[in-house]
Amino acid sequence: MKIILATHNRDKEKELQISLKGMNIEVLSLFDFPEIGDIEETGTTLLENSLLKSRLVFRKTGIPTIADDTGLEVDFLNGAPGVYSARYAGNNVSYKDNVNKLLIELNGIPSEKRTARFRTVITFVDENQELSTEGHIDGVISESIKGAGGFGYDPIFFVPHLGKTFAELSSIEKNKISHRGIALQKLRKILINVLI
């Protein structure tokens, strides 16, 4: 069986590939379908954006599709950047641009007010159903970049009970506890039943 991961993000693709390992599924991505360009995320929620991507790719290919949308919600910023996390510093920006903008916005804010959470919504669409799962993890935005792993906001997302940022974790450690890892574990359980 084939499933498409509706993403042009190589880092997300890698995490999703690891999570679906051993399911006897051939995993494709949008790099296998160059005719499908960037998909504009016009939704106002993570669920809307995820469904928008999975529905569009399934409609264009007829192949069951998984998509996700992820947001970093910072309490001091009333939940921002949230659904706009990937383009917080503007369109076509780097991970570093987004991280730097967030660090500037929180400059001088004490750690107890830097609480945040990562949230991921993952959707699965095929000819029979639309499914969704969600995962989240709480943390604190660190005052400086720490660690060389991960991607996105990982170098400043500090997990207090581990004493590390996401970027200081191995990919295996991160996938066990991360927002995307949790949502994918839930989706995997559902898919095992759906695809039998």
Secondary structure in CASP SS format (residue, H / E / C, confidence):
PFRMAT SS
TARGET T0000
AUTHOR 0000-0000-0000
METHOD secondary structure of the structure
MODEL  1
M C 1.00
K E 1.00
I E 1.00
I E 1.00
L E 1.00
A C 1.00
T C 1.00
H C 1.00
N C 1.00
R H 1.00
D H 1.00
K H 1.00
E H 1.00
K H 1.00
E H 1.00
L H 1.00
Q H 1.00
I H 1.00
S H 1.00
L C 1.00
K C 1.00
G C 1.00
M C 1.00
N C 1.00
I C 1.00
E E 1.00
V E 1.00
L E 1.00
S E 1.00
L H 1.00
F H 1.00
D H 1.00
F C 1.00
P C 1.00
E C 1.00
I C 1.00
G C 1.00
D C 1.00
I C 1.00
E C 1.00
E C 1.00
T C 1.00
G C 1.00
T C 1.00
T C 1.00
L H 1.00
L H 1.00
E H 1.00
N H 1.00
S H 1.00
L H 1.00
L H 1.00
K H 1.00
S H 1.00
R H 1.00
L H 1.00
V H 1.00
F H 1.00
R H 1.00
K H 1.00
T H 1.00
G C 1.00
I C 1.00
P C 1.00
T E 1.00
I E 1.00
A E 1.00
D E 1.00
D E 1.00
T E 1.00
G E 1.00
L E 1.00
E E 1.00
V E 1.00
D H 1.00
F H 1.00
L H 1.00
N C 1.00
G C 1.00
A C 1.00
P E 1.00
G E 1.00
V C 1.00
Y C 1.00
S H 1.00
A H 1.00
R H 1.00
Y C 1.00
A C 1.00
G C 1.00
N C 1.00
N C 1.00
V C 1.00
S C 1.00
Y H 1.00
K H 1.00
D H 1.00
N H 1.00
V H 1.00
N H 1.00
K H 1.00
L H 1.00
L H 1.00
I H 1.00
E H 1.00
L C 1.00
N C 1.00
G C 1.00
I C 1.00
P C 1.00
S H 1.00
E H 1.00
K H 1.00
R C 1.00
T E 1.00
A E 1.00
R E 1.00
F E 1.00
R E 1.00
T E 1.00
V E 1.00
I E 1.00
T E 1.00
F E 1.00
V E 1.00
D C 1.00
E C 1.00
N C 1.00
Q C 1.00
E E 1.00
L E 1.00
S E 1.00
T E 1.00
E E 1.00
G E 1.00
H E 1.00
I E 1.00
D E 1.00
G E 1.00
V E 1.00
I E 1.00
S C 1.00
E C 1.00
S C 1.00
I C 1.00
K C 1.00
G C 1.00
A C 1.00
G C 1.00
G C 1.00
F C 1.00
G C 1.00
Y C 1.00
D H 1.00
P H 1.00
I H 1.00
F E 1.00
F E 1.00
V E 1.00
P C 1.00
H C 1.00
L C 1.00
G C 1.00
K E 1.00
T E 1.00
F H 1.00
A H 1.00
E H 1.00
L C 1.00
S C 1.00
S H 1.00
I H 1.00
E H 1.00
K H 1.00
N H 1.00
K H 1.00
I H 1.00
S C 1.00
H H 1.00
R H 1.00
G H 1.00
I H 1.00
A H 1.00
L H 1.00
Q H 1.00
K H 1.00
L H 1.00
R H 1.00
K H 1.00
I H 1.00
L H 1.00
I H 1.00
N H 1.00
V H 1.00
L C 1.00
I C 1.00
END
